[in-house]
Amino acid sequence: MNPMRERAKEHFPTVLLTLLSIVQALALELLWAHLHEADYLFQPSWIAVISWVQIAATLLGIVLIWVVYAANVMRFRWVPVTSDTVYPFVIGLLEFLLIDTLGADEIGLWLVIMASTFGVMQWVAHSTMRLARRDRDNAAFFADVDPAQLRDFYPQIAIVCALAFAGLFVLTTGDQGTVAMLALLATNGLLLWQFHNSAEFWKRSIADDA
């Protein structure tokens, strides 16, 4: 057995979560700063309402990213590859862009970035699962789980396309009304749905170990 592989598997979860914690902390700090600087958020108006819905989705997205990563490193062991250490920076950049584009004037661009963030997280999760499947430490979980096929990702592909299309529509029309609000509410719903899926995945993982 290669001791370097075992050392990498043993220490990588700590390194990954430490790195992600720093990125998430910076994102939350930027979000908090935005709340303090955006006076319009605390004035009774449609812009304030739609902006709070947008902020709620941003916060949900940041927390969901942490949940997905934390659950994966607690449940699986795998030999990391270089891209595993790069993904947190890519995700962090997308989070910073989400926060930078908060506000009714840039909802379209925000939706496009959210679509990109959702797509990247799906790619990261799938990459982790592929690496974990190759490691015999996770054999008990994958024994009854077939390898993912393209059709398994149709719902996620549809979500990314829908968010991107909504963003482009808002960008093109400059809509800050019903369409923008529906898109933001749908985004919050999708993120909550992902939380539910993550919780079910965790329950199934724990049950497999029982």
C-alpha positions in Angstrom: 0.0 0.0 0.0 1.3 3.4 -1.0 1.8 5.4 2.3 1.6 8.7 0.4 -1.8 7.8 -0.9 -3.0 7.0 2.7 -1.5 10.2 4.0 -3.3 12.2 1.3 -6.6 10.5 2.1 -6.1 11.0 5.8 -5.2 14.7 5.8 -7.1 16.0 2.7 -10.5 16.4 4.5 -9.0 18.7 7.1 -7.2 20.7 4.4 -10.3 21.0 2.2 -12.6 22.1 5.0 -10.1 24.6 6.3 -9.7 26.1 2.9 -13.4 26.1 2.3 -14.1 27.7 5.7 -11.8 30.6 4.8 -13.6 31.1 1.5 -17.0 30.9 3.1 -16.1 33.3 5.9 -14.9 35.9 3.4 -18.2 35.4 1.4 -20.3 35.9 4.6 -18.3 38.9 5.5 -18.9 40.5 2.1 -22.6 39.7 2.4 -22.7 41.3 5.8 -21.0 44.4 4.5 -23.5 44.6 1.7 -26.4 44.6 4.3 -24.8 47.5 6.1 -24.1 49.5 3.0 -27.3 49.1 1.2 -29.7 51.6 2.9 -32.5 50.8 0.4 -32.9 47.4 2.0 -34.5 49.0 5.1 -36.9 51.2 3.2 -40.5 50.0 2.5 -40.4 49.4 -1.3 -40.7 46.8 -4.0 -36.9 47.0 -4.6 -36.3 46.2 -0.9 -38.6 43.2 -1.0 -37.1 41.7 -4.2 -33.6 42.4 -2.9 -34.2 40.6 0.4 -35.4 37.5 -1.6 -32.2 37.7 -3.6 -30.1 38.0 -0.5 -31.9 35.0 1.0 -31.1 32.9 -2.0 -27.4 34.0 -1.8 -27.2 33.0 1.8 -28.9 29.7 1.1 -26.4 29.0 -1.7 -23.4 29.7 0.5 -24.7 27.4 3.3 -25.6 24.7 0.8 -22.1 24.6 -0.6 -20.8 24.1 2.9 -23.3 21.3 3.6 -22.4 19.4 0.4 -18.7 19.6 1.0 -18.9 18.8 4.7 -21.2 15.8 4.1 -18.9 14.4 1.4 -15.7 14.6 3.4 -17.4 13.1 6.4 -19.0 10.3 4.5 -16.3 9.3 1.9 -12.6 8.8 1.7 -10.8 9.3 -1.6 -7.3 10.0 -3.1 -7.5 13.8 -4.0 -6.5 15.1 -7.3 -5.2 18.6 -8.1 -8.6 19.9 -9.2 -10.0 19.1 -5.7 -7.8 21.9 -4.3 -8.8 24.3 -7.1 -12.6 23.9 -6.9 -12.9 25.8 -3.6 -11.3 28.9 -5.2 -13.6 28.7 -8.3 -16.6 28.3 -6.0 -15.4 31.2 -3.9 -15.0 33.4 -6.9 -18.6 32.6 -8.0 -19.8 33.4 -4.5 -18.1 36.8 -4.5 -19.6 37.6 -7.9 -23.1 36.6 -6.5 -22.6 39.1 -3.7 -21.1 41.8 -5.9 -24.2 41.6 -8.2 -26.7 41.9 -5.4 -29.4 44.5 -6.1 -32.4 44.9 -8.3 -30.4 46.5 -11.1 -28.3 43.3 -11.7 -30.8 40.5 -11.1 -30.3 39.2 -14.6 -26.6 38.9 -14.2 -27.0 37.4 -10.7 -29.3 34.7 -12.0 -26.7 33.8 -14.7 -24.0 33.6 -12.1 -26.3 31.5 -9.8 -26.8 29.1 -12.7 -23.0 28.8 -13.1 -22.6 28.2 -9.4 -25.2 25.5 -9.4 -23.6 23.8 -12.4 -20.1 23.9 -10.9 -21.3 22.4 -7.6 -23.0 19.6 -9.5 -19.8 18.9 -11.4 -17.8 19.0 -8.1 -20.2 16.6 -6.4 -20.1 14.2 -9.3 -16.3 14.3 -9.5 -16.1 13.5 -5.8 -18.5 10.6 -6.2 -16.4 9.2 -9.1 -13.2 9.4 -7.1 -14.9 7.9 -4.0 -16.3 5.0 -6.1 -12.8 4.0 -7.0 -11.7 3.7 -3.4 -12.5 0.4 -1.6 -13.1 2.3 1.7 -16.4 3.3 0.2 -17.4 -0.1 -1.2 -20.2 -0.6 1.3 -22.0 2.6 0.0 -21.5 2.0 -3.7 -22.3 -1.7 -3.7 -26.0 -1.0 -4.4 -25.5 2.3 -6.3 -25.1 2.2 -10.0 -22.7 4.6 -11.8 -24.5 7.8 -12.8 -25.6 8.1 -16.4 -26.3 11.3 -18.3 -30.0 10.9 -17.8 -29.5 11.1 -14.1 -28.4 14.7 -14.5 -31.3 15.8 -16.7 -33.0 17.6 -13.7 -29.8 19.5 -12.8 -29.2 20.4 -16.5 -32.8 21.7 -16.7 -32.3 23.8 -13.6 -29.1 25.4 -14.9 -30.7 26.1 -18.2 -33.8 27.6 -16.6 -31.8 29.9 -14.3 -29.6 31.0 -17.2 -32.6 31.6 -19.5 -34.4 33.6 -16.8 -31.2 35.6 -16.2 -30.8 36.4 -19.9 -34.5 37.4 -20.1 -34.2 39.8 -17.2 -30.9 41.2 -18.6 -32.6 41.7 -22.0 -35.8 43.2 -20.8 -34.5 45.0 -17.7 -37.5 43.5 -15.8 -37.5 44.2 -12.0 -41.1 43.1 -11.5 -43.1 39.9 -11.6 -40.7 37.8 -13.7 -37.7 38.8 -11.7 -39.5 38.0 -8.4 -40.8 34.6 -9.7 -37.2 33.7 -10.8 -35.8 34.6 -7.4 -38.5 32.7 -5.6 -37.9 29.7 -7.8 -34.2 29.9 -7.0 -34.9 29.8 -3.3 -37.2 26.8 -3.9 -34.6 25.0 -5.8 -32.0 25.6 -3.2 -34.3 24.3 -0.5 -35.0 21.3 -2.6 -31.2 20.7 -2.8 -31.1 20.9 1.0 -33.7 18.2 1.2 -31.8 16.0 -1.2 -28.6 16.5 0.8 -30.4 15.6 4.0 -31.9 12.4 2.4 -28.5 11.5 1.0 -26.9 11.9 4.5 -29.6 9.7 6.1 -29.1 7.0 3.5 -25.3 7.1 4.0 -25.7 6.7 7.8 -28.2 3.9 7.3 -25.7 2.1 5.1 -23.2 2.2 7.9 -25.6 0.9 10.5 
